[in-house]
């Protein structure tokens, strides 16, 4: 083991420092900043960490190791890279032995080629006493859906989705479990955050309206469930007819006037009142719960689940998932949800969520009083400099009140 400057020693020192820091602050809310790898690379890893740690005062980072398709405006970058665009990709170099049981492999972002920039971020963070949680969004990936169309979700008309993998598919399930094993085995991280390891917001969500259908979330929900071969097999194994289930949804869809809102404002109410749909919804929940159970067995770090979609669409029931994870990551609108495990609360950093510094300061302070495990600020790379100052003030005020 190297005495000075070697990787093993730095890794041990960084991990030990993180353990001490967590022990000292376990009764206080921690403050984390969500970061994108390309944003940190373009700013400079050392410069970004110096600002996050020394100026803003966060306890740790949440880094997208496997992120979705993204186009972002980054106000603090001055040159032509102010706007960044990339597809869904992995921002690390995978270790092949973890993926021998699945046809899928992480599609590493072309921007990092053969470099392992995620390791550089983790090492630099550890040297400044910052923890690193890794966020993995495994199922929203157009590249993998195109390479392996059999793993994609399928709508009730038999149309494969162009970017969404299905959590019921055996290859997709093994793929995400292998990725979590890879990341927790080969990187010295604090925890894993699974983002969307479920059915997501539905195959056709309100953000992607279909011409000819009312732009209503409840209407989109009617065609938002998956009927791929794996989901259909799960239904048949439970003595349910998948064709009858899809026909129930088609009948509801056909009953809609072409330009009128859905007559039922709540898709969950439609499901609860229909025995066939209700039974299939329970199967979907079991698909997600069993997936998380298999992932947990392969994770050597604490596992947090980020659920930002309605449970009727994602099939991620927090109370069913609590047995298989260590906590949850909540969207701001769910800050008051009562959950059986510790929760990290996501919080936006700038307008339109907040108009000024006092608003953010007050909201962060209120969140700390709710005893959340951590506050996660979104998103470092797209936050303007004045709003970073708002975050700094909010953290300082909340800490002072917690003393």
ZIMOGI-V269049 format. One record per helix or strand of 3 or more residues. SS is the DSSP state (helix for helix, strand for strand). FROM is the first residue (numbers start at 0). LEN is the number of residues. Records with the same first field share a line. If there is no record, write none. Layout:
# ZIMOGI-V269049
SS->FROM-LEN  FROM-LEN
This chain:
# ZIMOGI-V269049
helix->6-18  36-7  44-12  79-3  95-4  109-3  116-11  141-6  148-3  169-17  205-3  216-6  228-9  241-13  266-6  274-24  310-4  317-7  331-3  356-13  379-3  384-18
strand->29-6  59-8  69-4  82-4  130-6  151-3  159-6  190-5  301-5  326-4  342-6  373-5
